[in-house]
Amino acid sequence: MIQLLVAFFVVSTTLIIFEYFFFDDVFMILRSNNGSLVKLYCRLDVKKSTLILAYKLNKNVFETSFELKRLYNENGYLMKPYAKNVVMNFLSAHGRTLKLKN
């Protein structure tokens, strides 16, 4: 039983280290107008209760936040007008910088 626990601990530690160094939380890769690649990712800010859509370009981080209280109603349904408004603001602010890869 001890050997099984040690093996589980070693495998878990190896996977955590592997994930930390080799995997990104990127869900979309875009190409900018100047030809560089931009990695778009989401992260959750628990303290502010927001979902943050962010990307890095030329070592600068650009972010747009969605307030979770306004993004979902009390029944758990997506509030489409608010989500559409925030995405349209993101595209109007950063749309000239980015273009789709294909």
N, C-alpha and C positions, 0 to 999 in steps of 0.2 A: 504494500500500500504506500509506503514511504517513497519507493522508487517511482511509482506512478505519479505521485504529487510532485516530485522533483522533475520528472520528465515534462509534466504539464507546465510547471513554472519556467523551465528552460525554453520550451516552445513558445510560450506566451511572451516572454521577454524578447526573444528573437524576433517575433512578429511585430512587436511594438517598436523595436529599434528599426526594423525594415521599413515600417510604415512612416516613421518619423523622417527618415533620410531620403526615401525614394518615391513616396506618393504625395501628390498634391490634392487638395480639395477643389479641383477645377472641374466645372461642369460644362464649360463652353470655351472654345478657342477661336478668337477672332483675329483678323488681319487688319492692321491700321492702314490709314491712307499712305503712310510713308513706308509700308512694307514690313513693319515689325509685327511680331505676334503678341497678342494680348490675351491673358488668361483671366476669364471672368469667373468669379467664385462667390459663394454665399457663406455667411457666417451668422451665428446667432449671438446677440448681445443680451445676456440674461439680466443684467443689471438695469438696462433701459427697456427691456422687453421689446426689442426690435430685431427684425431680420435685415441684414445688411448685404446689399448687392455691391460688389467692389471689383476693381481691376487695377493692375499695376501697369503703368506706361512710363518709361524713362525714369524709373526709380521713384515715381510719384504714385501715391495710392488715391484713387478716386472712388468715392462711396456714395451710395444712395440708400437711405434706410426706409423700411416699411414698419410702421407701428403695428404690432400684432393685435392690439386691441381694436384697431380700426381696420385691419386687413381681414380679420375673421369676426363674425358676429357671435353672440352667446350660444348659438346652436352649432357652431363649428363650420359654418358655410362661408365661402370666400365672398368678400364684398367686391364685386367686379368693378364698379365705378372707381373706387379708391385705388385698387390695384392697377387699373388701366391708366388712371391719372398719374400715379407715381412712375410707371414705366414710360409713359409719354414724356414726362419731365426729364427722366434719365436720358431718353433718346434725343430730346431737343438739346440738352446740355452737352451730351457726349457723342451724338450721332455723326457729327462732322469729322470727328477724330477716327471713328471706327467704321469699318465696312465688313460685310460678311465674307468669309474666306472663299466660299463657293456659292 
